[in-house]
Amino acid sequence: MAQRSIPILRRLLTKPATPSFTAQTRSVTYMPRPGDGAPRAVTLIPGDGIGPLVTNAVEQVMEAMHAPLCFEKYEVTGDMPRVPEEVIESIRRNKVCLKGGLATPMGGGVSSLNMQLRRDLDLYASLVNCFNLRGLQTKHDNVDIVVVRENTEGEYSGLEHEVIPGVVESLKFCSERIAKYAFEYAYLNNRKKVTAVHKANIMKLADGLFLESCREVATRYPGITYNEIIVDNCCMQLVSKPEQFDVMVTPNLYGNLVANTAAGIAGGTGVMPGGNVGADHAIFEQGASAGNVGNQKILEHKTANPVALLLSSAMMLRHLQFPSFADRLENAVEKVILEGKFRTKDLGGHSTTQEVVDAVITALD
């Protein structure tokens, strides 16, 4: 009798283990309004070079997911004098555009069509998300940087003129709205820090005004840490300790350099999503430099990396309030990258664009 009571006594005296916490996965991500599932029209600009290859990749994946989108496709090339008015009207009507790269001729007074789109639609904020993808080996881990760049002003905007023969003046302004957007983005996405990138030690008036705007906006967000860094030191810090950065807000030219540097550190421009947004419209495209737009070898062998534009299109789906489709697409891309069987040359593989697309479609939940 005593022997049988010992196990019972042990159970009574033994302290029960503390249950471990497991986050619940909810089956409903948001409650849509009636009619939210109706297909949305999206303007599609395949662009130059590899643009048609990677935009076609997005079209195939969207069709495979039965995503509630319908594309209005327009042929636009970088050597056109202007973006056709019907294309501008399509974007104004649809509010959203997906775009491949548009080549910009060097010199010669030919305007960039990319810049024309940003100015005509007032897409004043460029956003590039540079982050580590699991399975993709890089020199630095824990990189998750969002570069918010002013998109319509400054040296990179093409606002320049010749004062007298041999003297060219570039117009640089400053706008509080890019600071507001950066902090609002950080606030809505549970980001903890905003870093303003500047050269106010030399450009005391223009960049000084930029910093004043950032400091004033920062006071409205006490829960977000704010700091500042000079652009040359910023580049050094990016390549040595990129994990210290969270959201970075920059004037136009600096932002282009910072975004491409961060992209190279996190895995390359072929996997970094991005977009351009204003109060009324948004254009989604490859986040960092599309310098391979005219790469003839990539074009001939059809080995362009579609990952950046696929992830940009996931951003677009979330922007359109289709979060479950965005999640499915992102998860499929991440699964393909993690498995490592299908990668284009820039990621150390030998796959074609179509092989990567087929793998992503297979990986869709």
Secondary structure, DSSP 8 states (H G I E B T S, - for coil): -HHHHHHHHHHHHS------------S-S----TTTTS-EEEEEE--STTHHHHHHHHHHHHHHHT-SEEEEE----TTSSS--HHHHHHHHHHSEEEE-------STT---HHHHHHHHTT--EEEEEEE--TT---S-SS-EEEEEEE-SSSGGGT-EEEEETTEEEE-----HHHHHHHHHHHHHTT--EEEEEE-TTTSTTHHHHHHHHHHHHHTT-TTSEEEEEEHHHHHHHHHH-GGG-SEEEE-HHHHHHHHHHHHHHHT-GGG-EEEEE-SS-EEEEESS--TTTT-HHHHHHT----HHHHHHHHHHHHHTT-HHHHHHHHHHHHHHHHH-SS--GGGT----HHHHHHHHHHH--
